[in-house]
Amino acid sequence: MTTSVSSSNSQMRKKRLETLDILRFFAASAVLFYHYYFIGPLQGYWPKTLFIDAAHWGDLGVDLFFVISGFVITLTSEGRSAQAFLAARATRLFPAFVACSAITATMAIMLPGISANNIIPRWIATLTYFPQFFGVEPLSSVYWTLAIEIQFYALVALLIASGIWKSRNDQILWLWLTIAFINQYIQPNIGIERLFIPEYAGHFCAGIILYRIHTGNPPRFTTAALIVSFALISKHVQHIDEWLGGSYLQFFPSLGISLAGPVIAALVFIAAKTPQIGPNARWAAVLGGMSYPFYLIHADLGFWAHAIFERKLFALFPSLVKNVSYSLMATLAIVASVLIAWLVATRVEPGLQARMKKLMEGTPKNADARQQNTHFQ
């Protein structure tokens, strides 16, 4: 890697990419609107009266998250050992996950007919990120994305430890894209899903490519690599249609499926290239920090707001039936999601992260000091 590229990477590590912070919060908000106003009403978690056709686009917020992750993980892996990389990822993900999942477990126990004896073991298993290994489903339906992220981090750490993540990045990129393309388009179920996460390889590879373009070190055959990445992203969006038994495509035009990858990539690239936003940088950083707990809490808080009124509060206070509409319940859930996300990001998470870092003092010295960009760790 050239001196100019190394200098660029160093400068990026010293400051936040504030527009990516904003984009991440936008992605989390898009997912909320998808859950509350599209898939929720379709699957009966919310009444049909809340259904908004255009909210189906919000599901692409998850795809946007994964592309941003590919970009950011490539950035934060620079100059780190595998041990330091994993330590940084753990302190970034686990504290907010513990806090938000504890809130979710508490909300569940508060509902009539829900037993703490059932929820608490499920919560503990969920904290491993892979509760299915213990024969239980995740405490929240949105936690599946964390398992995908953990697999990505493990793969990157393995490549860092082997010494080829940096020196053979082009070969790694093209090998991953090739394996994923074969799996998704030619020969599915070839026994590589757990290691190479082929359904989301296009997202992560697109982020890696965008980061390398951003730093002036594009991979060989960049355009072709992006095209393959976009094809894989489109295939994933098509899988959503299959998941819903074909009902999804009527709301999601074929053109939208084809353009999903390019549009998401353009958003990430433009955000990364946008100049720093000056006086508003602090609020951008706060929004970026809120995006993760906001994502973790929103879906269950929405369901809980609906359930707590119908199963408990309406019986205790009959007058609420006429005064509290489903639209108001959704609005209250959105406001509560924002407030809880802010409290977790600014009040709870920093303290938990500090304690966790102390517990991991055996990691290489200054491993975290290289990263001023706390929420990009």
Secondary structure, 3 states (H helix, E strand, C coil): CCHHHHHHHHHHHHCCCHHHHHHHHHHHHHHHHHHHHHHHHHHCCCCHHHCCHHHHHHHHHHHHHHHHHHHHHHHHCCCCCHHHHHHHHHHHHHHHHHHHHHHHHHHHHHCCCCCHHHHHHHHHHHCCCCHHHHCCCCCCHHHHHHHHHHHHHHHHHHHHHHCCCCCCHHHHHHHHHHHHHHHHHHCCCCCCHHHHCHHHHHHHHHHHHHHHHHCCCCCCCHHHHHHHHHHHHHHHHHHHHHHCCCCCCCCCCHHHHHHHHHHHHHHHHHHHHCCCCHHHHHHHHHHHHHHHHHHHHHHHHHHHHHHHHHHHHHHHCCCHHHHCCHHHHHHHHHHHHHHHHHHHHHHHHHHHHHHHHHHCCCCCCCCCCCCCCHHHC
